Amino acid sequence: MSDTKKLAIIATKGTLDWAYPPFILASTAAALGYETQIFFTFYGLQMLRKELNLKVSPLGNPGMPMPMPVPVLMQALPGMQSFITGMMKKTMKDKGVASLEDLRELCQEAEVKFIACQMTVDLFEFDTKDFIDGVEYGGAATFFEFAGESDICLYI
């Protein structure tokens, strides 16, 4: 039995704000010596696309700090999602936060294993050519093989 600690992450969200935690936690764990896997399922598969075009949805996200108050009704207006996404990307850049592409690449360089849920790929008829290289495909049983032995398991 190995003494190496293990971290298993289930990534289920496909928005810009929800894409950061799995990559930040996985890259940090890998840097600390954890064997790390991320299981991407449902909307989390968006994080594996070669072309990342993730947005932030202010609707249903009451905890999102806004530099100016925006009433909920205004958040539903056309163009608000792009405006809010642009605002968040600018804030992250201004604060020196790495891009998703950089964090994802860092994870791969640190040998974090990316597993795409095969059932979800089939369900949504995704073309695997749209995903980055180095992704493995498997189902829940594949994830449980690793997660069952992990020290930490996170659902994001």
Stockholm file with secondary structure:
# STOCKHOLM 1.0

chainA/1-156         MSDTKKLAIIATKGTLDWAYPPFILASTAAALGYETQIFFTFYGLQMLRKELNLKVSPLGNPGMPMPMPVPVLMQALPGMQSFITGMMKKTMKDKGVASLEDLRELCQEAEVKFIACQMTVDLFEFDTKDFIDGVEYGGAATFFEFAGESDICLYI
#=GR chainA/1-156 SS CCCCCEEEEEECCCSHHHHHHHHHHHHHHHHTTCEEEEEECGGGGGGGBSSCCCCCCCTTCTTCCCSSCCCHHHHTSTTHHHHHHHHHHHHHHHTTCCCHHHHHHHHHHTTCEEEEEHHHHHHTTCCGGGBCTTEEEECHHHHHHHHTTCSEEEEC
#=GC SS_cons         CCCCCEEEEEECCCSHHHHHHHHHHHHHHHHTTCEEEEEECGGGGGGGBSSCCCCCCCTTCTTCCCSSCCCHHHHTSTTHHHHHHHHHHHHHHHTTCCCHHHHHHHHHHTTCEEEEEHHHHHHTTCCGGGBCTTEEEECHHHHHHHHTTCSEEEEC
//
